[in-house]
Amino acid sequence: MKQIKHFITGFIQRSGSHIFIATLISKLFSFIGSWIALMILPDKELGLAIFAFNIISFLIPLGGLGVQQSLLRYGSFLPTCNEKLNLYNITIKKGVKWSVYLIILTIIFSPIITYKLKDSIIYLILLSVSILSYFLFEISKIKFRITYNNKMFALMDITFSSIQILNILILSYYFGVYGYVFAIVLSPLVTFLIFKSKDYNYSSSEIPPINFINKDFWMYGFFAGLANVATQLLFAIDIILIGYLLIDPQLVTHYKYVGIIPFSLLILPNILITTDFVSITENVDNPIFIKNYIKNFTLLFSFISIFIFGGVFFFGKYILRIFGENYTVYYHLFMILTIGVIGVFILRSLFGNLLSAIGKAHLNFWIACVSLISNIILNYYFIPIYGILGAGMTSAIIMWFSGILSMLLFLFYYKRYLKGF
């Protein structure tokens, strides 16, 4: 217990408390926004929008072709704030151009993507603009992370959540599902514009040229982006395949809302990793530091997992009543998804980020690809037999499988990485 206490104290000293509070508020507001949409909008229309956004959500990490991931890793090594900001300006210009290209490609292929649920095509086209708006929002947050300004990072998250919930409430009420779609697209863009005025002032003429912007720099970001795309698709593929195989927008809505709470809990390890990733990257060649970090992280989230599992086991049906009495029939789905999320808590979140810290982002991509193929195969088997419960079973299996694979690959490659020093 003393180790965990020391671990948490260090987290707080690194301004982790700001990120923790901001992320909790962000997720709470996101949950409220989703609940508001469920109360205001009809299940069928909302299901079509959710289906479209789940397609876009796995493209969002590829906005900018992943340059934001290159900024996060390589920017962590730069010694001065001015050098970090110079790299930020270089990457954002490239990223905007590539994001626009991706939006155009998405619109061109939208009839093919939505051929099973053709009514969702207009939502897909409108939501494709969020590829750019989320890129600008995320790269701006990374700028604050690499400059150790976690307070501004936290404030940006809270501002975004506040804007989004107001947009969903007002626009959904007056404009229906189209208002909900516009709220998703506009909220990150408005937040970015607000915080753009808070950019640091610096003189690029006084900064030495950055000599590591080469093929490796761009390829790291590209593969890290692909890994995030494949990871997002792991969470989105259930909804997409439910839409394709069951052709029932209402079931899409039900699965989405049953999974909101378990998947929202993933913020807990992400808060810690978000706070510590720069520090982990700087100390990745110190095996004692990494060993202690793994031990403390795993111990902490094992205790958290036991607490969460107990809460869902005993109070799951009461929790599901938040969405309506008819959602209590999905108690077993709720339990299964929670068990899967625990696998991400203890293994996937930690070891996936450690692989990125040692420059093996491409392994996360291949892990996600293997997991994705397995996910599709299992879903095609389980969904026709068990319905949306089958989708939940597949998700739980894949979350644990990808976590174990990440751990084994990190332990193997970290030994090789240390030999290079």
Secondary structure, DSSP 8 states (H G I E B T S, - for coil): -HHHHHHHHHHHHTTHHHHHHHHHHHHHHHHHHHHHHHHHS-HHHHHHHHHHHHHHHTTGGGGGGGHHHHHHHHHHH-SSHHHHHHHHHHHHHHHHHHHHHHHHHHHHHHHHHTSSSGGGHHHHHHHTTHHHHHHHHHHHHHHHHHTT-HHHHHHHHHHHHHHHHHHHHHHHHHHHHHHHHHHHHHHHHHHHHHHHTT-----GGGS---S--SHHHHHHHHHHHHHHHHHHHHHHHHHHHHHHHH--HHHHHHHHHHHHHHHHTTHHHHHHHHHHHHHHHHTTT-HHHHHHHHHHHHHHHHHHHHHHHHHHHHHHHHHHGGG-GGGGGGHHHHHHHHHHHHHIIIIIHHHHHHHHHTT-HHHHHHHHHHHHHHHHHHHHHHHHHHTHHHHHHHHHHHHHHHHHHHHHHHHHHHHHHHHT-
